[in-house]
Amino acid sequence: MSEEQKQQNDSPNKGGNNSNAKFPKFNGYWIYGIVLLLFISFFLMNQNEGVQSLSYSEFKEKILPSGDIDMATVITNQNVVEITIKQDQLEKYKEEFGDSFSSLLEKGPHFRIKVPSVDSFVEDLRKVEEAKNIIIPNNYEERSNYLNELLGFIWPLLLLLIVWVFIFRRMGAQGGSGGAGNIFNVGKSKAKMFDKESNIKVNFLDVAGLVEAKQELEEIVEFLKRPEKYTNLGGKIPKGALLIGPPGTGKTLLAKAVAGEANVPFFSMSGSDFVEMFVGVGASRVRDLFKKAKEKAPCIVFIDEIDAIGRARGKSPSMGANDERENTLNQLLTEMDGFGTNSGVIILAATNRADILDRALMRAGRFDRQIHVELPDITERQQIFDVHLRPLKLSEEVKSEFLAKQTPGFSGADIANVCNEAALIAARGDKKIVEKEDFMNAVDRIVGGLEKKNKIISKEEKRAIAYHEAGHAATSWLLEYAHPLVKVTIVPRGKALGAAWYLPEERQLTTTEQILDEMCSTLAGRAAEELEFGKISTGALNDLEKVTKQAYAMVTYYGMSKTIGNLSYFDSSGQNEYGFTKPYSEETAQAIDQEVAKIIEKQYARAKEILIQHKDKHAELANLLLEREVIFSEDLENIFGKRNVNKHIVQLDDNGSEAADAKVEESKDEEEAGAGPSSKETQE
């Protein structure tokens, strides 16, 4: 066979040949529809076949006085008269009515007339008989319209049947084989199975960073490929691994990599797929899932967002109700480690709410390994950027190392979004390549929101915003432990009227002095307004919200108050989620409130003192901000001089911008109704 013939055989639908076009799959319901249509059509055809419809006025003028009527049948319950013409007069009517008149039924009836009423017909009939001195045979009868009666009886049943079929087909569309049998598959598992033929292209090389997490999962994959390496030493395969971490850190991507590497059947589903409106369906789907998994063992079962069914029992807000979620969880616990054996079935699960999971679910023997997938550090961010920068056409000045420094605290999903947003910004500017400026604009867009240069702001408000932002910038520059500034802008962005970007130090421990310096710089915006204008605005709402939370955390969580002492009321287990009592007395609550207010007022006074000492430089910075709308760290250095900070915080990059291994922190001025500036610092 020639190569051309092979191609023709392999592609029968190509080259304009539509003879083999795909038709919709046959459905059993088609048969019922066709039978019903044939029945209705046959009934209608037989009911009026060969009968000519005629208006009553035409009948009254032409046929009634002619004397050609052989029989007039009056159907009293329908106000209809059927007329049968004498056999010797049929040809006359054929000539008059032409093809529309049929004599196929020689015995009639030949005409069907809708009369105004039976009484009016009888009266007209009597008048014609008297005038013409003839007798017209007639009879009266009642007839039933069996089709209408049948439809009137069965249409409610048909409506119920259609609704019933629609609901259960939607409910069971993914619960097993298609067609009418889906109602019986409602308890079937919705897991999608991937095997060697599925050709999953994701592997561990596509997962940047996450070295420790990959090592744990690679060991599970290695166990499936070479079990004798571990069993010879007496080891057993782990029964399950739970991936825990913030959203966007790559938990599902790791599961895809395991599916691509393991070369064993891989079942994937979401925790919400077990939840259904019918009692017992969730537990039934769990049983069916593990039944299929045992048949395919060795295999891996991945349950994404397991917190949908794994919430700790006894914490449901529906007090005492028969919670379907709890029944599903109980069945899952039994299947994972009960009397039955699940040899060769490994459970992978992912969640970002590990604090609410049931402790029985997280114990060893069910999830032997808990793998924490945290936000990437600077090295891992650089590796993630290397992955997402591959398909982009980049300028030579774009370096993944620089981008990693500018995006601390970003997750892998955030970094992917930055790269995509930068490409879109470059395309919007009709550029051929993506430049460094596009990436910086993308970071600002994601962190701060869309820039709104056309927002209507009065001169007084703009001046207040400038002094507010200059207060943040000046105080953070002068304090030793405050976060290093990158840039300040008074251009509205998102809901913010102004914003300041910082690069905080990436640290594992935070001291009291560091928190107090951050609080002081946060309160400096409102302090600047009071010092300059003699009044305050509602613009500092987010500043006050942040420092209040920080102060309460210092006193109630971290034990940083001498008045309260080394006590912490933080509940890391989440056991008091639905508690109704505070873990301290009313006297202690009063003391906490007083201590929090004391800390905040002290830092506010400190911020005012710093701004008074540097009043001229603060005003110069505010005027520069009014003139240029955007200023950078080098502008502050020109006004205030070099920062007097500890050596671990700040290093200048090649462009003079301050960069550090740190979490990103943004100071935004949130807009309030009828308000001036506000400041908000949000740690990503």
N, C-alpha and C positions, 0 to 999 in steps of 0.2 A: 504493500500500500504506500502510495506517495505521501510526502509530507503535507502537501496541499489537501489531500483527501482526509488525512488525520485531523487537520485543523477544521475541516468542514464537519467531520463527525463529532469533534469535541465541541464545536460551537454552532449548533444547528440553528440558533436564533439570530446569528449574525448575517450580514450581507443582504439585509432587506427581506429575509425570509421570515414571515410572521406566522407561518402555518403551524408552528409548534409553540405558539405563545402560550404562556401559563394561564390556566383558567382558575377561578376560585375553587377551593376544595369543596367536595360534595358534602352537604349537610343533611342529616336525616329529617330535619324539619321541612326541607323542600318538598318532600313527598306529601306531607299533610297539606301544605299550601296549594300544591297542584291539584290534589283531589278536591279540595274545597272550591277552588276556582272552576273546575270542570263541573262540579255539582250545581253551582249557582248558574253557570252559563247554560247548562242543559235545561235547567228548570225554566229559565227565562225564555229560551228559544221555543220550548214546547208550549209555553203558556200563551204566546201570542203569534205563533207561526201561521202565516196565511191570512191574518186578520188585518183589515185596513182601518186605521184610526180616522175618524171623521168628526168635524165640529158639529155641534148640535144645530146651529143655524143652517148649515149646508144640508144636513140630514132632513131638517124640517121643510126646506124648500124643494129638494129634488127627490128624495127617496120616499118619504112618508106619504105624499099624495099620489105617488106613481102607481100604486097598487101592485108593485113587484115584490112585496115583502111576503115571504113564505112563513116566517116565524120571527116574532120579537120577544126576546128573552130579557126580562128586567131583573137585574141583580140588585136587590133592594138595599143590602148592607154596604154597597159600594157606589150607588148612584150611577150605574152603568147599564146600558142597553146593548145587547148583542143582536145584530140583524142578520138573518139568513135570507138570501135572495132566491127567488124561484129559479129552477134549473134552466128553463127555457129563456130566461132574461139575462143570463150571465154574460153572454157575448156583448150585449149592449154596454155593460159596465166596464168590460175589458177595453172597449174602444174609447170610452169616456175617461177612465182613470189610467189607462196605459199600463206600463210595467209595474207601477206602484200597486196595482190591484192583482191579487193572486187568486187563482181558482184551484190551487193544489188540493185544498180541502173542499171537495165537491159538495159535501153535506153541510158546509158552513160551520160556524158563523163566518160571514164575509166582512161585516163592518162592526166596529166597536165604538160606541158613542158615549161620551161623558155628559150626562144630563144634569140640569140645574137641580132638579129634585124629581122624585118619582111621581109626585102629585102633578107637577106641571106636564110631565110626559103623558100621564094618563089623560089629562084634560085635552092636550093637543091631539092625542090618538082618537078620543071620542069625537072631537070636532071634525076630523078628517073623515071618519067613518060615516058621520051624518051627512057631510057635504058630498061625498063621493058615492054614498049608498053602497059601501063595501064593508066587509068584515076582515079585520087584520088579526090573524091568530097571535096570541100572546100568552105568556106564562110568567110567573114570578117565583124567584128562588133566592136563597142566600148561599153565598160561597165563602169559603175560608181561604185566606192567603197563607198557605202553609209555609212558604219561604220566610215571610215577615214574622210569622209566629215563631218559626224555628230560630231565626236570628234574634228575635226579642228574648228568647229563652236562653240561648247559648252565648250571647255577646258578653254578659257579665262574667261567665265562666272563662271565655277566651281572654278577657282583660286580666282576670286574676292569673291565668296561666302565663300570659306574656310577662306580667310583672314578676311572677315567681321564677320563671326561667331567666329573665334578665338579671335579677338579684343574685341567683345562685351561680349563673355563668360568670358574673363579675367576681363573685366571691371565690369561685374555684378555678378562675382562669389560669392561675399559676400553681394550682394544687395538684396537678397530675395531667393526664391526657386530656386533650380538648374535646369538644363536642358536648353532647347532652349528658355525659356521665360525670361532669364536673361537680355536681352536687354531692356525689358519693366520694369525691376526692377532697372534701373540705378539711378532713383531718390529716391529709398527706403533707409531707414536708415540702417547703418551697425552696429548699436549698438547690443552688446551681452547682453542677458537678463539672470540674475541669480535670482532664487527664492528659496523657501524652499527646493525643491528637488535637487537643484544644490550642496548642501552639501559643502558650503564654510567653511573651517576649521579655517580660520584666525579670531581672535577676538581681543578685546582690551588688553587682557592679553599678547598677542604676541608682542605688541607694547611697547617697553621699553622707559622710559623717556616721553617727550612730554606731560607732565601732563596737562598743560593748554589747548593744542589743543585737547587732548582726552576729557577733560571736556566739551568743546564746542560741540563736535560731539556726545558725550554720551547724551547730553541734547536733540539733534535732534532725536536720536534713541528713547529716552524715550518719546518724544512727539508723535512719531508714534505708540508706544506701548500703552501709556496711555494718549491720548489727553485730556481727561476730567480734568486731573490734572491742565492743563494750561488754557483750555477754560473756566472753571468755574470762573476763575479770570479775564476773558476778554482778555486773551492773544491769539495771532495768531501764527501759525507755521511759522518759518523762511522760506522764499522762496528760499534762496540759501546761500551757504557758499563757500568762495574762499580760497583755501590753497596756501599760498605764502611762498617760502623758497628756499634756495640754492639746487642744485642737490644732491640727495642721502640722504636727511634728513628724508625721510619716508612719503612723501605726498601720494604716491600711496598706500603704506602699510596702512595708515590710512583709505583710501577709501575702501580697501579690508576688513579691520576690521569692518567698518560700514556695508558693505554688509553681513558679517557674523553674525552681531549682530541684524540687524534691522528686519529680518524675513518678509520683504516686497520685491516685485519685484525690482531689481536693474539693471539699464541699464548702461552699461559701453562702452565707445568709446573714440577715440582720436580726438583731434581737426583737425588733418590732414585727417580724414575720411570724412569730409565735403567737402574737396577741390577736385575738379575734373576738367578735361580738357573741359568739356562741360558747356556752360553758363546756369545758373539756376539750376544746379544739387545740389549745396551746399544748396541753400535755400529750394529746394524740400526735401532734406534729413532732414533738420531741422524741417520742417512741419510734415514729416512722423514720426520723433522721438517723437515729442510732442503729436502727435495723438495716438501713441502706449502707451505713458506714461499716458495719460489721461484715456485710456481704462483700465489700470492696477492700477490706483490710489487707495489708497495712494502708492507712489513708490518714488524711488530715481534715478536720472539721474546723472552719473558721466562723466565729459568731461576732460580727461587728456590733458595736454599741450594745454590749451585753447588759448594761444597766437598765435597759428597757424591761427586762424580766428578772434581773438579779438584785433588785432593791431589797434591802434588809427586811425580813418579815416582821410584822407587828408594827411597822411604821407608816402604814397606809393611812391617809387622811380619812378614808371611809371606815369609821370605827366599827369593828365587829362584822363587817360585811364579808360575804364569801368572795374573796378577791381571786379572780381568774389568774392574775399574775403570780400569786403565791402558789396556786396549784401547778402552774407551769414550772416555777422554780423548783418545787418539790420533786417533780418528775425529772427535771434536769439533774438535780443532785443525786437522785437514785441511779440514773443512767450513767453518770460520770464515775461514781464509785459506790456501787451497791453490791448486792449478792451476785448479780450478773457480771460476767467478764467482758471487758472491752479491750482485749489484747490487740495491739496494732492500731488502735484508734487514738490519735493525738488531737487534743482540743486546743485551738488557738482562739483567743478572745481579745477584744480591744475595748477600752473605755477611757473617758476623761473624767469620770465620776467614781473613782475607786472608793471614796469615803462613804458612799451610800450602799455599797455592795454588801450582801449578806456574808457574815464571817464564815459560815459553813461552806459557801461557794469558794472562798479564797484559801481554804486550808490546804496543806500538803496532802497529796493523794487525789486531789481534783485539779488544782492548778499548782503544780510542783514549783513552778518558776514564775515570779512576778518581775517582769522586765520594765523598768522605768525608762520611758522615752522622753527626755527633757528637751528644752529649747537649746538649739545649737550654740556653742561658743564661737569665738572668732575664727578658729581654725576650721571648724565644721561648716560655718557659714561660707567660708572661702571655697570649700569643696562643693557645697550646694550651688554656689554661683557658677562654678566651673561647669556643672552639669547643665544648668539652665541657660548659660551663655552660648553653648555650642551651636544651636540653630540660628543665632542672631548674627547679622552683619555688623561688626563692631568697629569703632574707631580704635586706633592704636593706643590712645591714651586711656581707654577703659581697662582697668585692672581689677580682677576679682578681689585682690587683697584690699584695695582702697574701698570697694563697695562693701566688703565685710565689715570694715571699721565704721562705715556710715550707717549700718543697719543692725546695731546690736539689739538683742531682744526679739528679733524677727524669727518666726518659725519657717520651716521649709516651704509651706504654702504661701507665706508672706513674700519670701524671696522669689518664688515663681511668679507671683503677682507683680512684683517690682520689675522683673525682666520683661514681662508681657506689656506692662503699662509704659515702660520706657520705649519699647518698639512702637506702640501706638502713638505716643507723643512725637516720636521722630517722623512717623508716617504723616501725622497731622501737619508737620512743618515741611512736607515734601522733601525730606532728606533721603539720601541714598544709603547712609549708614547711621547706626545708633551711636550717639556721642555721650560723653561723660555728663554733660549738662542735662541730657534727657533722663539719665538715671537719677540725678539729684532732684529733678522736677517730679519724677515718679515717686521718690521717697516722700517728698513734701506732699504730694497729692494723696498718697495712701495714709500718711500719718495725720495730716492737718485738714484734709478735705479739699474740695474744689475752690480754686482762687476766684474771688468775686471783686474785680476791680471797679465794676460799675455800681457797686452798692452805694446808696445815697447816705452820706454821713456829713453832719454839719461840721464847721470848723472848730467849734467848741468841743464837740465829741472827739474829733480827730486829735486835738491837742491833749485831751484827757487820756486818750488811748496811748499816745506817745509817751507821756510822763509815767503812765502806769507800766508800760513795757520797759521803759528806761529804768524804772525802779527795780524791777526784777533783774534786769541785766546788770546794773551797777552793783547791787548787793551780792548777787551770785559771783561776780568777778572779785569782789573784795573779801569775801568769806573764804576761809581756808578749805573747808570740807564741802562747800557747795559744788554742784555739778558744773563742769566747764561748759561755757556757752559756745554755740556754733554760729547761730545767726538770729536776728530779731527782725520782725516785720510788723507793720501796721496795716498791711493790705488784708482785707477781710478774706477769710478762707473757711469754707463750710459755714458753721454757725458762729465761728469765732470772728471777733473784730480785729484781733491782732494775735500774734503767736511768737514764741521764742523756743528755739530748738537747743537742747542740751545733749551732751554725751556723758552720762553718768559713769562712774567707775563700776566695773563688773566685779563685784565682791560677794563673798559668801557670808560674811559677818558685817553687821552695821553697828557702830558705837553710838552712844548717846549724843556725843558732840556732832556727829555726822547728821543725825536726825534733826537736831536743833538748828544747825546751819541751813538745812533744807527748808525747815519751817520758816525761818527768818527771811530767806530769799523769796519764799512764796507769799508771805505777808507784806513784802516790800511794795507790791503794786498798790494796795490800798493805802499804805503809809505815804507813798509818794503823792497820791491824790489829796490826802488830808493836808499834807505840808504845803502843797503848791496852790490848791484851790480853797482850802479851808472847809471842805465838805467831802463827803464820800458818796459813792454810787453803788448800785446793785451789781455792778460788773464784776465784783470780786467773789461772786457766789461760789464758783468752783474752787477758788483759792481757799475759802473758809471751809468748804466741804473736805478738802484734802487735809488741811492741817488739823481739823477736828478729828478725823479718823486716825491720823498719825499720833495725836496726843492721847487719844483713848487707847490705841495699841501700846504706846509706851507704858501707860499706867496699868492697864488690865491684862495685857498679854506678856510683855517683856520684863515686867518688874523693874522698870527704870525710875520709879518714884520712891523717894525716901519716906514719904508719908504713908503710902500703902505698903511698901516693903517688897520683899522678894516673893510675890504671889502672882500666879497666872490663872486667869479664868478662861483660858482658851480651851475649847473642846475639839481636839484633833480627830477624835473617833466619830464625831457626828451623832453620838447617841442621844444628845439633847435636842435633836432637830425639831421634835414636836413637844418639847418640854414647856411647862407653864410657869416654872419658878426660876428665879435668878440664883446663881450659886453664891450670893453674898447678901448681907443684911441691908436694910434701908440706911443704916448709919454709914456702912461702907460705901453704898451708892452715892450718898451725899458727899462723902470725903473724896470719892473718885471725881465727881463733877467739879468740886472746888479745885482739885489738883489740876484737872484738865484746863479749866479756865485760867488758872495761875500760870501754867506753862505757856499758853497761847498769848496771854497779855504780856508776858515777859519778853517773848520773841517779837511781838509787835512793837514794843517800846525799843527793843534793840534795833529793829529795822529803821525806825524813825531816827534814832541816834546816828546810825551810819549815814543815812541820807542827809542829815543836817551837817555832819562833818564834811561831806563832799557835795554840798549843795550846788556849787558852780559847775563842777564836772557833770553832775547829774543833769543840770539844765542844758549844758552843752551837748550831752548825749541825746537828750530829748529833741532838741532843735535839729540835730543831725538826722535823727530818725524822721522828723517831720519833712525835712528837705529831700531825703533820699528814699524813704519808705522802707528800705531794707538795709541793715548794717550787719557786719560780720565781726568775728572775734578780734581781727586785727584793728578794727576801728576802736574797740574798747581798749586795746593795748596802747593805741596812740594817745588816748585821753587819760587813762588811769595808770599806764605803765604796766610792766609785767606782773603777772599774778604771783602772790606769795602763798603758794600751796605746797603740800607735801609732794615728794617726787614720784609717788605712785599713781597720781591722777592723770596728768595731762602730758601729752607730747604733741608737738606741731607736725603736721604732715608737710609734704612738699609745697602745697598751695597756701600754707600759712593758716589753714583751718585746724582747729583742735580736734584730735581724734584720740580715742582711748578704747581699750577693751571694756566695754560697758554696755549697760542697757540703755536704750534710747528713752529719752524723756522729753516730752513736748509741753511747752507752756502756751496754752491757748487762752484767748480772751473770748469767753462764751457770751453770746448776745442774749440779753434779757429784754423783755417787753418794756419799752420806755427807759432803758438803762444805758449807761455808758459802758466803759470797758470792763472786762472781767478777765481773770487769769485762771488757767487750768493746766496742771501738770499731770500728765498721764503716763505711767510707766507701761511700756509695751512688754 
